[in-house]
Amino acid sequence: MSDDEQTPGTEQTPGAAGGPQPEEIRFFGTTWVDHSGHYALRRVGVAAGSLVVAFAACFVLRFAYEGLEIADISGFVNMLVVVMFAVCSAIAFRKTWEGFLRRPADPAREESLRSLKAIGFIGSLIAYFLRCFTEAPGEKLRRAEYETSRAQYEKRRGARTGNPAARKKPKRK
């Protein structure tokens, strides 16, 4: 692998000093690397924002449920709607939380779950809220990838010594 090739999480910016660059995290950019740029304030803001949006979403869903009651839909349908949102929220929470810990093994499967995660968006918001107590969401995963790519880069850079064209060729007998 040459220095010009890029692996996920090792994007190189033009004019960079060399080596892999950290991957940006939504709402945090690259401030997660050294916790600069009001990192703690951003974590508090993301946590508060996700919690406020989750409560607002629950409020809107309550109005939707009341609309079903006004329409005098059967109790079975009402229960089915509640169970659907609860199950979708639980799945969305789990998948969002797993996304903070590791990259998906099968991106096509994750793509197929997109609509289910959209229905259960409250679970994703709660996962963001809880994760902000310990780190920026996804920071641990990206830090591990970044440190691995930095170590590989340093190993490749350290293995090179001098100009290979200037080396003396061994004499043939």
C-alpha contacts under 8 A as a table, 3 or more apart, distances in Angstrom:
res1	aa1	res2	aa2	distance
1	M	5	E	6.50
2	S	5	E	5.55
3	D	6	Q	7.65
3	D	19	G	7.74
3	D	153	Y	7.84
6	Q	10	T	5.92
6	Q	11	E	6.21
6	Q	12	Q	7.66
7	T	10	T	5.50
7	T	11	E	7.34
8	P	11	E	7.14
9	G	21	Q	7.60
9	G	22	P	6.44
9	G	23	E	5.07
9	G	142	R	7.11
9	G	145	E	6.61
9	G	146	Y	6.60
10	T	20	P	4.60
10	T	21	Q	5.33
10	T	22	P	6.28
10	T	23	E	6.71
10	T	146	Y	6.92
10	T	149	S	6.78
11	E	20	P	6.10
11	E	21	Q	5.48
11	E	22	P	7.14
11	E	23	E	6.89
12	Q	16	A	6.92
12	Q	18	G	7.67
12	Q	19	G	7.15
12	Q	20	P	5.71
12	Q	21	Q	5.38
13	T	16	A	5.50
13	T	21	Q	7.11
16	A	19	G	7.80
19	G	150	R	6.89
19	G	153	Y	6.19
20	P	146	Y	7.47
20	P	149	S	6.51
20	P	150	R	6.20
20	P	153	Y	7.31
21	Q	146	Y	7.57
22	P	30	T	6.39
22	P	33	V	7.40
22	P	142	R	7.65
22	P	146	Y	5.91
23	E	29	G	7.87
23	E	30	T	6.71
23	E	142	R	6.84
23	E	146	Y	7.72
24	E	28	F	7.05
24	E	29	G	4.44
24	E	30	T	4.97
25	I	28	F	5.30
25	I	29	G	5.05
25	I	30	T	6.66
25	I	32	W	7.89
25	I	136	A	7.94
25	I	137	P	7.80
25	I	138	G	7.36
25	I	139	E	7.61
26	R	29	G	6.16
27	F	42	R	7.30
27	F	46	V	7.56
28	F	31	T	5.76
28	F	32	W	6.53
28	F	39	Y	7.11
28	F	42	R	6.93
28	F	136	A	7.50
29	G	32	W	7.31
30	T	33	V	5.99
31	T	34	D	6.04
31	T	35	H	5.25
31	T	36	S	5.19
31	T	37	G	6.03
31	T	39	Y	6.32
32	W	35	H	4.86
32	W	36	S	7.19
32	W	39	Y	6.86
32	W	136	A	7.00
32	W	139	E	6.73
33	V	36	S	7.89
33	V	143	R	7.29
35	H	38	H	7.51
35	H	39	Y	5.20
35	H	40	A	7.51
36	S	39	Y	5.53
38	H	41	L	5.22
38	H	42	R	6.17
39	Y	42	R	5.08
39	Y	43	R	6.29
40	A	43	R	5.07
40	A	44	V	6.31
41	L	44	V	5.12
41	L	45	G	6.07
42	R	45	G	4.88
42	R	46	V	6.02
43	R	46	V	5.18
43	R	47	A	6.08
43	R	132	C	5.63
43	R	133	F	7.72
43	R	135	E	7.45
43	R	136	A	6.25
44	V	47	A	5.13
44	V	48	A	6.03
44	V	132	C	7.18
45	G	48	A	5.15
45	G	49	G	5.82
46	V	49	G	5.02
46	V	50	S	5.95
46	V	128	Y	7.68
46	V	129	F	7.17
46	V	132	C	7.14
47	A	50	S	5.35
47	A	51	L	6.22
47	A	128	Y	6.68
47	A	129	F	4.39
47	A	130	L	7.34
47	A	132	C	5.60
47	A	133	F	7.65
48	A	51	L	5.17
48	A	52	V	6.10
48	A	129	F	7.15
49	G	52	V	5.15
49	G	53	V	6.10
50	S	53	V	5.16
50	S	54	A	6.03
50	S	125	L	5.25
50	S	126	I	6.89
50	S	128	Y	6.56
50	S	129	F	5.68
51	L	54	A	5.03
51	L	55	F	6.25
51	L	125	L	6.83
51	L	126	I	6.66
51	L	129	F	6.05
52	V	55	F	5.19
52	V	56	A	6.16
53	V	56	A	4.95
53	V	57	A	6.02
53	V	125	L	7.54
54	A	57	A	5.04
54	A	58	C	6.23
54	A	122	I	5.44
54	A	125	L	5.98
54	A	126	I	6.96
55	F	58	C	5.05
55	F	59	F	6.20
56	A	59	F	4.98
56	A	60	V	6.31
57	A	60	V	5.07
57	A	61	L	6.11
57	A	122	I	7.02
58	C	61	L	4.98
58	C	62	R	6.09
58	C	122	I	7.71
59	F	62	R	5.07
59	F	63	F	6.59
60	V	63	F	5.15
60	V	64	A	6.41
61	L	64	A	4.90
61	L	65	Y	6.15
62	R	65	Y	5.02
62	R	66	E	6.17
63	F	66	E	5.01
63	F	67	G	6.14
64	A	67	G	4.98
64	A	68	L	6.47
65	Y	68	L	5.07
65	Y	69	E	6.44
65	Y	78	N	7.40
66	E	69	E	4.93
66	E	70	I	6.13
67	G	70	I	5.04
67	G	71	A	6.14
68	L	71	A	5.04
68	L	72	D	6.46
68	L	73	I	5.97
68	L	78	N	7.00
69	E	72	D	5.02
69	E	73	I	6.19
69	E	78	N	7.62
70	I	73	I	7.80
73	I	77	V	6.54
73	I	78	N	7.03
74	S	77	V	5.51
74	S	78	N	6.62
75	G	78	N	5.04
75	G	79	M	6.13
76	F	79	M	5.12
76	F	80	L	6.03
77	V	80	L	4.87
77	V	81	V	6.18
78	N	81	V	5.26
78	N	82	V	6.41
79	M	82	V	5.17
79	M	83	V	6.09
80	L	83	V	5.15
80	L	84	M	5.96
81	V	84	M	5.07
81	V	85	F	6.30
82	V	85	F	5.35
82	V	86	A	6.16
83	V	86	A	5.01
83	V	87	V	6.00
84	M	87	V	5.29
84	M	88	C	6.01
85	F	88	C	5.14
85	F	89	S	5.89
85	F	119	I	6.83
85	F	120	G	5.98
86	A	89	S	5.15
86	A	90	A	6.17
86	A	120	G	7.40
87	V	90	A	5.09
87	V	91	I	6.21
87	V	120	G	7.62
88	C	91	I	5.13
88	C	92	A	5.99
88	C	116	L	5.94
88	C	117	K	6.52
88	C	119	I	6.19
88	C	120	G	4.36
88	C	123	G	7.83
89	S	92	A	5.01
89	S	93	F	5.99
89	S	117	K	7.22
89	S	119	I	7.25
89	S	120	G	3.68
89	S	121	F	6.23
89	S	122	I	5.83
89	S	123	G	4.27
89	S	124	S	7.23
90	A	93	F	5.10
90	A	94	R	6.24
90	A	120	G	7.20
90	A	123	G	5.86
91	I	94	R	5.13
91	I	95	K	6.10
91	I	116	L	7.91
91	I	117	K	7.12
91	I	120	G	7.32
91	I	123	G	7.52
92	A	95	K	5.21
92	A	96	T	5.91
92	A	116	L	7.23
92	A	117	K	4.68
92	A	118	A	7.88
92	A	120	G	5.52
92	A	121	F	6.50
92	A	122	I	7.92
92	A	123	G	5.31
92	A	124	S	5.43
93	F	96	T	5.22
93	F	97	W	6.02
93	F	120	G	7.90
93	F	122	I	7.90
93	F	123	G	4.21
93	F	124	S	4.75
93	F	125	L	7.81
93	F	126	I	7.05
93	F	127	A	5.59
94	R	97	W	5.14
94	R	98	E	6.11
94	R	123	G	7.95
95	K	98	E	5.06
95	K	99	G	6.10
96	T	99	G	4.98
96	T	100	F	6.62
96	T	124	S	5.72
96	T	127	A	6.55
97	W	100	F	5.26
97	W	101	L	6.89
97	W	124	S	7.92
97	W	127	A	6.01
98	E	101	L	5.16
98	E	102	R	6.22
99	G	102	R	5.50
99	G	103	R	6.00
99	G	104	P	6.85
99	G	138	G	7.21
100	F	103	R	7.92
100	F	137	P	6.00
100	F	138	G	4.12
100	F	139	E	7.45
100	F	140	K	7.46
100	F	141	L	6.45
101	L	138	G	6.63
101	L	140	K	6.95
101	L	141	L	5.51
102	R	141	L	6.08
104	P	107	P	5.85
104	P	110	E	7.11
106	D	109	R	5.46
106	D	110	E	6.64
107	P	110	E	5.01
107	P	111	E	6.14
108	A	111	E	4.99
108	A	112	S	6.30
109	R	112	S	5.05
109	R	113	L	6.47
110	E	113	L	5.13
110	E	114	R	6.55
111	E	114	R	5.25
112	S	115	S	7.21
113	L	116	L	5.22
113	L	117	K	6.13
114	R	117	K	5.10
114	R	118	A	6.15
115	S	118	A	4.90
115	S	119	I	6.35
116	L	119	I	5.22
116	L	120	G	6.33
117	K	120	G	4.97
117	K	121	F	5.76
117	K	124	S	7.57
118	A	121	F	5.05
120	G	123	G	5.70
120	G	124	S	7.16
121	F	124	S	5.07
121	F	125	L	6.30
122	I	125	L	5.06
122	I	126	I	6.23
123	G	126	I	5.13
123	G	127	A	6.21
124	S	127	A	5.01
124	S	128	Y	6.31
125	L	128	Y	5.10
125	L	129	F	6.22
126	I	129	F	4.91
126	I	130	L	6.17
127	A	130	L	5.24
127	A	131	R	6.01
128	Y	131	R	5.20
128	Y	132	C	6.21
128	Y	137	P	6.34
129	F	132	C	5.50
129	F	133	F	7.34
130	L	133	F	5.74
130	L	134	T	7.94
131	R	134	T	5.83
131	R	135	E	6.25
131	R	136	A	6.91
131	R	137	P	5.65
132	C	135	E	5.18
132	C	136	A	5.45
132	C	137	P	6.17
135	E	138	G	7.80
135	E	139	E	6.30
135	E	140	K	7.60
136	A	139	E	5.23
138	G	141	L	5.51
138	G	142	R	6.30
139	E	142	R	5.20
139	E	143	R	5.81
140	K	143	R	5.13
140	K	144	A	6.21
141	L	144	A	5.32
141	L	145	E	6.32
142	R	145	E	5.04
142	R	146	Y	5.89
143	R	146	Y	5.00
143	R	147	E	5.99
144	A	147	E	5.25
144	A	148	T	6.11
145	E	148	T	5.15
145	E	149	S	6.14
146	Y	149	S	5.15
146	Y	150	R	6.05
147	E	150	R	5.00
147	E	151	A	6.09
148	T	151	A	5.14
148	T	152	Q	6.20
149	S	152	Q	5.05
149	S	153	Y	6.03
150	R	153	Y	5.00
150	R	154	E	6.10
151	A	154	E	5.12
151	A	155	K	6.08
152	Q	155	K	5.05
152	Q	156	R	6.19
153	Y	156	R	5.14
153	Y	157	R	6.08
154	E	157	R	4.96
154	E	158	G	5.88
155	K	158	G	5.10
155	K	159	A	6.20
156	R	159	A	5.27
156	R	160	R	6.86
157	R	160	R	5.60
158	G	161	T	7.33
161	T	164	P	7.82
162	G	166	A	7.94
163	N	166	A	5.46
163	N	167	R	7.04
164	P	167	R	5.44
